[in-house]
């Protein structure tokens, strides 16, 4: 499986897609800004990531504005399903591996997996 979940207006996502050359490698692209992540998609990500918390972005502007921060898996799941900015991105599936986020280490690992 080759799939990427990205935010359509995120320049960081665009840069990573270009850097990894994903457009020419048979990937399925899923813009989470165009339509929120579905429960089934999120469940698939969680199975690979191990938790909803691992998929949750704490650098999102909306996260900083939250009065009550999530502490339970169910709360992370609910927020990600409600608002696309809470999903750490991009989320890249390459075969049986998942790569979450835009850290240089994560991007390098995704590049090595290609």
C-alpha positions, 0 to 999 in steps of 0.5 A: 500500500502506498498512501499519503494523507496530507493537508492541501494548503500546507506548504510543508506537506507540498515540500515533502511530497516533492522531496520524496517524489511521491507523485511519480511513485503510485501513491494514493493522495488523500487531502484531509482539508478537502474532506475530514479523515473518516473513522475507518481511515483513522482506525487504519492509521491508529492500528499502524501508529499504536495510538491516536495520541501518536497521530495528534498534532500538538503544534496546531494553532487550534490546539494551543487555543483549547481550554481543555487538553485531551488526555484520553485516547477517545478525546484524541480520536474525537478531535482528529475526526472533528478537525483536520488540523489535529492530525499530525501530517503528512501521514505516509503509508509505504507497504506495512510501515507508517511515517507520521509528521514532518520531522527531518528524521521521519522524512529521511526514514520515509525516503529510505523506505521508498 
